Amino acid sequence: MNFVGPFAKAQENAQKFGTSLLFVSSCTETVKVIKDMEEQNIVLEANGDKNGLTLNKVDTELFLEMMFSQVVIKDA
């Protein structure tokens, strides 16, 4: 359905809000996972598991790249 006038603006604002909410939620969950992985790294380091540490490092870099490679538009 194509809206015109103020309804079009309201629809656009609702879509931007929903997209922003999804982005913030995904960033929050990603940070939680990274914190859990940092705790896991302490255990892996104590056990001498270099392979596990390497995999966690690669995963952490991937998560951070995905989070920060997306353009964030101010006041969008």
N, C-alpha and C positions, 0 to 999 in steps of 0.2 A: 504494500500500500504506500503510495507516495503522498506525503503530507506537504502542505504549503504554508508559508507564513510562520506564525509562532509555533504551530504544531511541528513543523520541520525542525525548528531550533530545539524544541523540547525532546524530539526523538534523537537528535544528534547528541544532546547533552546526556540523555539516558544511556546511549551507546558508549560515550566516552567514560561515563561513570562506571559502567559495568566492566569495561576494558581495564580501567585503572584498578578497580577492585580485584580483578583476576591477577593483574601484574603484581600488586602488593602482596596478595596471598601467596603467590608462587615464590616471591622473594623471601617472605617470612619462612616458608617451609624449607626453602633451600638453605637459609642460614641455620635453621634447626638441624638439618642433616649435616652441615659442615661442622657444627659444634659437636654433634655425636661422633663424627669421624675423628675429630681432634682428641676426644676422650679415648676412642678406639686406638688411636696412634700411640698413646701412652702405654697401653697394654701390649700392643704389637712390638713396640720398642723394647719393653721389658722382657718379652719372650724372644727377642732377636729375629723377628719375622720381617726381613728386609723386603720380601716380595709383597707382603701385605701393605707395608708402608709405601712402597712404590705405587701400588694400585690405588691406594687412598689419595696419594698426592696427585696422580693423574685425574682421578675423579673430581677432586676438589678444584683443580685448575679448570676442568670442563664446566663444572657448576658455576664458577665465578665468571668464566668467559660467557656463558649463556646469559647470566644475569646482567653483565655490564656491556655486552655487545648490542643490546637493544637500546634504541634511542628513547630517552625519556624527554617528553616535551613539557616544559613548564606551563602550568595552568591549562593543561589539555583536558 
